[in-house]
Amino acid sequence: MIPKSIMEYLNLGGQLSYLRSARSKYKVHGNRTVLDNINQFINSIKESEFKITQNALYELIAYKELLEKTDNLNFFP
């Protein structure tokens, strides 16, 4: 196992917590929004040693691609 900073794990936990608590009033597009957080979470998992979680990202990636196609969507569905 490669040594990691505790901050990397705290950031990953924060990203996951944000996604689990996302509500209809959360903005989808732009900085510090649902899509931005999904992208950060996917990158964090891909850079981690969590192989099983990496294999399970396909559902989140598919959902992200669906949200990216909704240019006019201002708030999380």
N, C-alpha and C positions, 0 to 999 in steps of 0.2 A: 504494500500500500504506500502510495506517495504521500508524504506529509503535506497537509493543507493548512492554511490559516483558518482559525475559528471564524473569522469574518465571512469567509466563503460559505460556510455552513449556515451562518446567521442570515446572510443575504438569500440563500436558497430557501430557508424556512420562511422568510418574509415574503418572498415571491409566491410561494405556495399558499401562504395564509391569505394574501391578497386575492389570488385566483379563487380560493374556496369561499371567500366572502363577497365576491363580486355581485353587485345587485343591478337592477334595471336603471339606476340613475348614474352608473359609471359610464364615462365616455369610452368609445371604442377606438377611435382614430386620434393620432397625435402623440405628443410626448406625455409620458406618465399616465398612460391609459391602459385599457385592457389588452390591446394588441401589443403595446410596448412591453408590458409585463409578461405576456405569453412568450414573446421573442427572447426576453432576458432569461426566463425560466428554461426554455428549450436549450439555449446556449449553455446555461449553467449545468444542466443535466448532461449534455453532450461532452462537456469538459470534465465531468466527474468520473469516478470509477463505478458508478451505479449502473452496471450492465443491464440488469433486468429492467430498471426504470427506463434506460435508453431504448430498449426494445419495445417498451409500451408507449413511447411518444407518438406513434403513428396516429392515434386517435386525436390527440391534442393538435398535432400538425394539420390534420384534415380539418378540424374545427377552425384553426387559425386561418387556413386558406379560404374557408367559407366566409369568415368575417372580413378578410381582406377584399373580397369581391363586393362587399356592401359599402361602397364609397359614401353613400348618403346616410348611413346609419350613425346617428349622433350618440345614441345611448345603447348600452348593453341590453340585448333582448332577454 
